[in-house]
């Protein structure tokens, strides 16, 4: 057996998928080759450390996931699930996969290593991050070395070249707390945690704020960002930059331009063309959904993504249905409408935000009380007043603050009153029948997806 073939079998050995014949040949080679033995031992150790670190977290996530599935069953009763037709879309497919299939539940127990022990000859390298998530086989090439499989949890040294094949996507957690996601058929060089070269394919980055700028370089084009989220795709004849959050600066031999949040820029032939439609931005970054599905349900980005999907579903309905038609759908609309009010999707349309709040107040049932309490923190006095009316209808009390005071009250007074309502709910929720079990341990919503008031 040659070293290259041996390196290709290490991951299969760790995953316990190595056929018996190959295993005998593989172990015989390890007994003779110190370099391959050192590599195999290092990858086995990384795999075991990763499992020890994340098994408790996955078990906790699995517990939360079970509660989420129970909530979906409890809350989305069979009668007229009003957003069901929209779930045919790819975005809703992501939501269903996260809530129901629970991909984070799979746990593989580490196998005891029986590698032949020998001296470690691999030189010490300065590492800048690690492979956090992968949907398939990721390959890495160390400086001056050959391509070899990379184990999930493996460390990335400076100057390493990484590539993915067809259908394989991955995420690197950098030591500076940035995240770098790599699409299929992509090749990058990780020079440092703040400097990446994109040879081909597509990369998404969530950049931690640091004094040193974060850069992605491509031929004569450089994208620089500080504390932002953006996506870059390099094709043979063009570069497409999508800025999800914050802003970036693009510099080429012919131009230098600041690209703000929500914009998509196409660079080709020395010219930049701006594409402003939100749908373009979503389409450019949708490939990251496959990576998000492998995160735990309480991951902040997963929570934000689910909230946005719910807000999108509500937005589609408020744009085509009248208020009475939505009211007729009952309490099924409470969660999506709440997320719509709290979402940037509703900014600039004061009338629809207020109308959505009044609908929630009219159709809410006792299980909806936490959502009404969330809306008491909204910046719009009409939204707060509607939420207060809904609470009065369901609970028979105003806690000394009628809706008119919520409408024109000062921020400090509102904050104090919100705290009183949260405390009241913690003390009284046991009196209300039909409250999902997760709410018995929480003073917030009955799904573990909360949003901030707009």
C-alpha positions in Angstrom: 0.0 0.0 0.0 1.3 3.5 -1.0 1.1 6.5 1.4 -1.5 8.3 -0.8 -3.9 5.3 -0.6 -3.3 5.0 3.1 -4.1 8.7 3.7 -7.4 8.3 1.8 -8.4 5.5 4.1 -7.9 7.3 7.5 -11.4 8.9 7.6 -13.0 5.6 6.7 -11.1 3.9 9.5 -12.3 6.6 12.0 -15.9 6.2 10.8 -15.7 2.4 11.1 -16.5 2.0 7.4 -13.2 0.4 6.4 -13.7 -3.2 4.9 -11.8 -6.0 6.6 -9.3 -6.6 3.7 -8.4 -2.9 3.4 -8.1 -2.6 7.2 -5.5 -5.4 7.3 -3.5 -3.8 4.5 -3.9 -0.3 6.1 -2.6 -1.4 9.6 0.3 -3.3 8.0 1.3 -0.1 6.2 1.0 2.0 9.5 3.3 -0.5 11.2 6.0 0.3 8.6 5.4 4.0 7.8 6.0 6.5 10.7 4.6 9.5 8.7 1.3 7.9 8.0 1.1 6.5 11.5 1.6 10.0 13.0 -1.1 11.5 10.7 -3.6 8.7 11.5 -3.0 9.1 15.2 -3.4 12.9 15.0 -6.7 12.6 13.1 -8.0 9.9 15.5 -7.2 12.1 18.5 -8.9 15.1 16.9 -12.0 13.0 16.3 -12.2 11.7 19.8 -11.6 15.2 21.3 -14.4 16.6 19.1 -16.9 13.9 20.2 -16.0 14.4 23.9 -16.5 18.1 23.5 -19.8 18.1 21.6 -21.7 15.0 22.7 -23.1 16.7 25.8 -24.1 19.7 23.7 -25.8 17.5 21.1 -27.7 15.7 23.8 -29.0 19.0 25.1 -29.9 20.0 21.6 -31.7 16.7 21.1 -33.8 17.5 24.2 -34.7 20.9 22.8 -35.5 19.4 19.4 -37.9 17.0 21.0 -39.7 19.9 22.6 -39.7 21.8 19.3 -41.4 18.9 17.5 -43.9 18.7 20.3 -44.6 22.4 20.0 -45.2 22.2 16.3 -47.6 19.3 16.8 -49.4 21.2 19.6 -49.5 24.6 18.0 -50.1 23.8 14.4 -53.4 22.0 14.9 -55.1 20.5 11.8 -57.6 23.2 11.3 -56.5 25.5 8.4 -52.8 25.6 8.7 -52.8 28.8 6.7 -49.1 28.9 5.6 -49.1 25.2 4.5 -49.2 25.9 0.7 -46.1 28.2 1.0 -44.0 25.4 2.6 -43.5 23.9 -0.9 -40.8 26.5 -1.4 -37.1 25.7 -0.7 -37.0 28.2 2.2 -39.9 26.5 4.0 -38.2 23.2 3.3 -35.3 24.3 5.3 -37.6 25.3 8.2 -39.3 21.9 8.2 -36.0 20.1 8.0 -34.7 22.0 11.0 -37.8 21.5 13.1 -38.8 18.0 12.3 -35.8 15.9 11.0 -33.4 17.2 13.7 -30.1 16.4 11.8 -28.1 17.3 14.9 -29.3 14.2 16.9 -26.9 11.7 15.3 -24.1 10.8 17.7 -21.2 8.5 16.9 -19.3 7.1 19.8 -15.5 7.1 19.4 -13.9 3.8 18.7 -10.9 2.9 20.9 -7.7 3.3 18.9 -5.6 0.2 18.2 -3.1 2.0 16.0 0.5 0.8 16.3 2.3 3.4 18.5 5.4 5.0 17.1 7.3 8.3 17.1 5.5 11.4 15.8 7.6 13.1 13.0 5.1 15.7 11.8 6.5 19.2 12.3 4.6 21.7 14.5 2.5 24.1 12.5 0.8 27.4 13.4 -3.0 26.8 13.1 -5.6 29.5 12.6 -8.9 27.6 12.9 -10.7 24.2 12.6 -13.2 22.4 10.4 -16.4 22.7 12.3 -19.1 21.2 10.0 -18.8 19.2 6.8 -21.5 17.6 4.6 -19.0 15.3 2.9 -15.3 14.6 2.3 -13.1 17.8 2.6 -9.5 17.7 1.4 -6.6 19.7 2.7 -3.1 20.3 1.3 -0.5 21.4 3.7 2.4 23.7 2.4 4.6 21.5 0.3 2.5 18.4 0.9 -0.1 16.3 -0.9 -3.9 16.4 -0.8 -5.4 14.4 2.0 -8.8 13.9 3.7 -9.5 16.3 6.6 -11.4 15.1 9.6 -14.2 17.2 11.1 -12.7 19.0 14.1 -9.2 19.0 12.4 -7.1 22.1 12.7 -6.1 24.3 9.8 -2.5 25.6 9.6 -1.5 28.8 8.0 -1.0 28.5 4.3 -3.2 25.4 3.9 -5.1 24.8 0.8 -8.7 23.4 1.2 -11.1 22.1 -1.5 -14.5 20.6 -1.7 -16.0 18.3 -4.3 -19.5 18.1 -5.8 -22.2 18.3 -3.2 -19.8 18.9 -0.3 -20.0 22.1 1.8 -18.3 22.9 5.0 -17.7 25.6 7.7 -14.5 26.6 9.4 -14.5 28.2 12.8 -11.5 30.6 12.9 -9.5 31.4 16.0 -10.5 35.1 15.7 -14.2 33.9 16.1 -15.0 34.5 12.4 -16.8 31.8 10.4 -15.9 30.8 6.8 -18.3 28.6 4.8 -17.1 26.9 1.7 -19.5 25.9 -1.1 -19.2 22.8 -3.3 -16.5 22.6 -6.0 -14.6 25.4 -4.2 -10.9 25.8 -3.5 -9.4 28.3 -1.0 -6.0 29.1 0.6 -6.2 30.1 4.2 -3.2 32.3 4.6 -4.2 33.6 8.1 -7.5 33.8 10.0 -8.0 37.2 8.4 -6.8 36.6 4.9 -8.2 34.0 2.5 -7.5 33.5 -1.2 -10.4 32.2 -3.3 -9.1 30.2 -6.2 -12.5 29.1 -7.5 -16.0 28.6 -6.2 -18.0 30.4 -3.5 -17.3 31.4 0.1 -19.6 32.9 2.8 -18.0 34.8 5.7 -19.2 36.0 9.1 -16.4 38.3 10.2 -15.5 39.0 13.9 -14.5 42.6 14.6 -10.8 42.9 14.9 -8.2 45.6 14.4 -6.9 43.7 11.4 -9.2 43.8 8.3 -10.7 40.6 7.0 -9.9 40.0 3.3 -10.8 37.6 0.5 -8.4 37.9 -2.5 -9.1 36.8 -6.0 -6.6 37.5 -8.8 -6.7 41.4 -9.0 -9.8 41.7 -6.8 -9.9 42.1 -3.1 -12.9 42.2 -0.8 -12.3 43.8 2.6 -14.7 43.8 5.5 -14.7 44.5 9.3 -17.5 43.0 11.3 -19.9 41.9 8.5 -21.4 39.0 6.7 -20.9 38.6 3.0 -20.7 36.0 0.2 -18.3 35.9 -2.7 -18.6 33.7 -5.8 -15.7 33.5 -8.3 -16.5 32.2 -11.8 -14.1 32.2 -14.7 -15.5 35.4 -16.2 -17.0 37.3 -13.2 -17.1 37.8 -9.5 -20.4 38.2 -7.5 -20.4 39.8 -4.1 -23.5 39.7 -1.8 -23.4 41.8 1.4 -25.8 40.2 3.9 -24.9 42.5 6.9 -22.7 45.5 7.4 -20.6 46.7 4.4 -17.5 45.7 2.4 -15.0 47.4 0.2 -14.1 46.0 -3.2 -10.9 47.0 -4.9 -9.6 46.1 -8.4 -7.1 47.5 -10.8 -9.9 49.6 -12.3 -12.2 50.5 -9.4 -12.7 50.8 -5.6 -16.2 50.8 -4.2 -18.0 50.5 -0.9 -20.9 47.9 -1.0 -23.5 48.4 1.7 -25.8 45.9 3.3 -28.4 44.2 1.2 -26.6 44.8 -2.1 -25.3 42.4 -4.7 -22.4 43.5 -7.0 -21.3 41.8 -10.1 -17.8 42.5 -11.3 -16.8 41.6 -14.9 -14.5 43.1 -17.5 -13.3 45.8 -15.1 -16.9 47.1 -14.5 -19.3 46.7 -11.6 -23.0 46.2 -11.9 -25.3 46.5 -8.9 -28.3 44.1 -8.4 -30.5 45.4 -5.7 -33.4 42.9 -5.5 -33.7 41.1 -2.1 -34.6 37.9 -4.0 -31.2 38.0 -5.7 -29.4 38.3 -2.3 -31.4 35.3 -0.9 -30.7 33.2 -4.0 -27.0 33.9 -3.9 -26.7 32.8 -0.2 -29.3 29.9 -0.1 -26.5 27.3 -0.4 -25.6 27.9 3.2 -28.9 26.4 4.4 -27.4 22.9 4.1 -24.8 23.9 6.7 -27.3 25.6 9.0 -29.3 22.4 9.1 -26.4 20.7 10.8 -26.3 23.2 13.7 -28.2 22.9 17.0 -31.7 24.4 17.1 -30.7 27.0 19.6 -27.9 28.4 17.4 -28.4 32.1 17.1 -28.2 32.0 13.3 -30.7 29.1 13.0 -33.1 31.0 15.3 -32.8 34.1 13.2 -33.3 32.2 10.0 -36.4 30.4 11.3 -37.8 33.8 12.5 -37.2 35.3 9.1 -38.9 32.4 7.3 -42.0 32.8 9.6 -42.0 36.6 8.9 -41.7 35.9 5.2 -44.8 33.6 5.3 -46.8 36.3 7.1 -45.6 39.0 4.7 -47.0 37.0 1.8 -50.4 36.8 3.5 -50.7 40.4 4.6 -50.0 41.5 1.1 -52.8 39.5 -0.5 -55.4 39.0 2.2 -57.7 41.4 3.9 -57.7 41.8 7.7 -60.9 39.9 8.2 -59.7 37.0 6.0 -56.6 36.7 8.2 -58.7 36.9 11.4 -60.8 34.0 10.1 -57.6 31.8 10.1 -57.6 32.0 13.9 -54.6 31.7 16.3 -52.5 29.8 13.7 -51.4 33.2 12.4 -50.1 34.5 15.8 -46.5 33.3 15.5 -45.9 34.3 11.9 -47.5 37.7 12.4 -45.5 38.3 15.5 -42.2 37.5 13.7 -43.3 39.7 10.8 -43.8 42.7 13.1 -40.4 42.1 14.7 -38.7 41.6 11.3 -37.0 44.2 9.0 -39.5 42.9 6.4 -42.2 45.1 8.0 -40.1 48.3 8.3 -41.5 51.2 6.4 -45.1 49.8 6.4 -46.5 51.2 9.6 -50.2 50.5 8.7 -49.5 46.7 8.1 -47.5 46.4 11.3 -50.3 48.0 13.4 -53.0 46.0 11.6 -51.0 42.7 12.2 -50.8 43.6 15.9 -54.6 44.2 16.1 -55.3 40.9 14.4 -53.0 39.1 16.9 -54.8 40.8 19.8 -58.2 39.7 18.5 -57.4 36.0 17.7 -54.8 35.1 20.4 -55.5 32.3 22.8 -53.9 31.7 26.2 -50.8 29.9 24.7 -50.1 33.2 22.8 -49.7 35.3 25.9 -45.8 35.2 25.7 -46.0 36.6 22.2 -48.2 39.5 23.3 -45.7 40.2 26.0 -42.9 40.3 23.4 -44.9 42.9 21.4 -45.1 45.2 24.5 -41.5 46.1 23.8 -42.2 47.3 20.2 -41.2 50.9 19.3 -44.6 51.6 17.8 -47.2 52.8 20.5 -50.1 51.4 18.4 -48.5 47.9 18.4 -47.9 48.1 22.2 -51.5 49.2 22.8 -52.9 46.4 20.7 -50.8 43.8 22.6 -51.9 45.3 25.9 -55.6 44.9 24.8 -55.0 41.3 23.9 -53.4 40.6 27.3 -56.4 42.3 29.1 -58.8 40.2 27.1 -57.0 36.9 27.9 -56.0 37.6 31.5 -58.6 40.0 32.8 -55.9 42.4 34.1 -53.8 45.3 33.0 -51.3 45.2 35.9 -52.2 48.8 36.5 -51.2 50.0 33.0 -54.1 50.4 30.5 -53.6 50.3 26.7 -53.6 54.1 26.4 -50.6 54.4 28.6 -48.8 51.7 26.5 -49.7 53.8 23.4 -47.9 57.0 24.6 -45.8 55.8 27.5 -42.1 56.6 28.0 -39.5 53.9 27.2 -38.4 53.5 30.9 -41.9 53.0 32.1 -42.6 50.5 29.3 -39.5 48.5 30.2 -40.5 48.3 33.9 -44.1 47.2 32.9 -42.7 44.6 30.5 -40.7 43.1 33.4 -43.9 43.0 35.5 -45.7 41.1 32.8 -42.9 38.6 32.4 -42.9 38.0 36.2 -46.7 37.7 36.2 -46.6 35.1 33.4 -43.9 33.1 35.3 -46.2 33.0 38.3 -49.6 32.4 36.6 -49.0 30.4 33.5 -49.9 27.2 35.3 -53.5 28.4 35.6 -54.0 28.3 31.8 -55.1 25.0 30.2 -53.4 23.9 27.0 -50.1 25.7 27.6 -47.4 23.5 25.9 -45.0 21.9 28.3 -42.0 23.9 27.2 -43.7 27.0 28.4 -43.9 25.6 31.9 -40.2 26.1 32.2 -39.9 29.4 30.3 -41.4 32.9 30.5 -41.0 33.5 26.8 -42.6 32.0 23.7 -43.8 28.5 23.2 -41.4 27.9 20.3 -37.7 28.4 21.0 -37.4 31.1 18.3 -37.6 34.6 19.7 -37.1 37.9 18.0 -36.3 41.4 18.9 -38.9 44.1 18.6 -38.5 46.2 15.5 
